[in-house]
Amino acid sequence: MTPYGGMLNDVEIAAVGNYIRNAFGNTVSVQLTPDMVKTVREKTKDKQGFYTPDELLKMHPN
């Protein structure tokens, strides 16, 4: 899969995330915001390569 990190800005990433969440019937009232995207980008700025399944499960066990 193409890494999209530098292709979309924070507003666009939030919009895509919200579209995907809503398209699959998620009814949560909290919508992703550009500020949330900015926070995640800052926290993960030093990450090299793709996340492995084990890394994702460790970060999000449920």
C-alpha positions, 0 to 999 in steps of 0.5 A: 500500500502506498504510504500517504503520510506526505500526500494529504494534509491534516484536514484531508486525513480527518475528512477521509477518516470520518468518511470511512468511519461513517461508511461502515455504520459507526455512529460515534458522535466524536468526529476526527479533527485536523488537530487530532491528526496533527497530534498523531503525526507528531507522536509518530514522526520518527516511525520508520516503515509500516506497523506490524500486526504485533505492534498494532495489537500491542497499541490497541489490544481490544 
